[in-house]
Amino acid sequence: MFEDNLFDKAFNLFSRVQQQDFEYVYRGVFTHNITKKILSLADINIQKSVQQSTIQKRIYYIMVEGIQNISRHQDDAFENTEEYPGIFSIQKQEDRYYITTGNLVMNDKIKDLKERINQINALDTEDLKKLHKEILKSGAISDKGGAGLGLIEMAQKSGNKLIASFELISDKFSYFYLQTQIVTIKNPEEKSEVEELKMRKSMISIKKLHLSLIIENILIYFNGFFNQENLLNLLSIIKGRLNMSLTTIRLSNVMVEMLQNIIKHGEKSVPELGSPGIFFIQQKENEDFVLTSGNYIKKRDAEVLKEKIEFVNSLKVEDLGEYYDKILLDLDSVTSKKSGLGFPDLRIKSGDKLLYNLHQLEEELFFYTLQIKVINKNK
């Protein structure tokens, strides 16, 4: 058994966004290659859920600018980014997308950031255009983004105010959270105060989630629809997040099997998007990794699944390899009580019994959680 049981956490994290179409959160250092995969992963979901190409482009632009904002401040606080890595989140809720970033920022820069954001929020569309042109004409543009040019463009593209929040970390650094939203279908009767309130609620939700990820040291977290396209991007992000090693290869292999399990067997509420589920990787204090996945499953499938896992767990360690080879050579010999290569392979790679939980939601529907430990042999 693991020191902590993450089954309840998986279900609670999954449940917190049931009113949303998807939520994707990445926590870690933002390199150029990782950034490309993060954007690609988020873009896949956007293209599947947004029909208007103009809205797609606006969302993508704000994601790019938001992540670039993290990178700028990450460079300033380089020595502290491993201990306090940045966070990127995109949420789709009904007719709007919330894009939130969080990164370490030096305290002596907060006053200037607040003034820039307050100035931008006070301007209407025409005044924002004028300010944008003035900055371009003055040539006040540098690698750090000029005089708030990126923030101005985020406000222009979103058509909404920027929401900022600062959480003190130390006498030198704070976390700087920045959020904007894009509304895909405008409701002329909805007041701006209501929209701003919705944004602030989303911001509070992300900050709470971020704190939970920090406390549990969860390196990557995805809560949304799983399909073959985003599986490849998730794998690339993990490989980019960790130094390439035998442990990373084992981690990737386990991750593939767990994600394929969601994609193939998870209940598909929206078939064109994939299977809704949750996946996250936690690194323990002893530096070992714990991978947790969760997804919906029908009662009839839950009963079969339980039999398969219990059968694999009943095998002695010395019998696992022989059983694996037998399946590999003769798949026809697999009975309903046994499994294919997946579960035996996971148990061999983890070196421990498979931990799982079946939480009944309705008479015919369960929430299935699987947890695998991968020992870090590089520690």
Protein Blocks (a to p, Z undefined) as FASTA:
>chain_A
ZZbdcklmmmmmmmmmmmpmbdcddeddddfklmmmmmmmmmmmmmmmpmblklmmmmmm
mmmmmmmmmmmmmmmmmmmmmmmccddddddehjaccddddddddfklmmmmmmmmmmmm
mpcfklmmmmmmmmmmnopacfkopaoklmmmmmmmnopacddddddfblmbccdddddd
ddfbdcfkbcfklmmmmmmmmmmmmmmmmmmmmmnopabdcdddddfklmmmmmmmmmmm
pccdfklmmmmmmmmmmmmmmmmmmccfblmnopcddddddddfkopacddddddddfkl
mmmmmmmmmmmmmpcfklmmmmmmmmmmmmmlpcfkbccfklmmmmmmnopacddddddf
blmbccdddddddddfkZZ
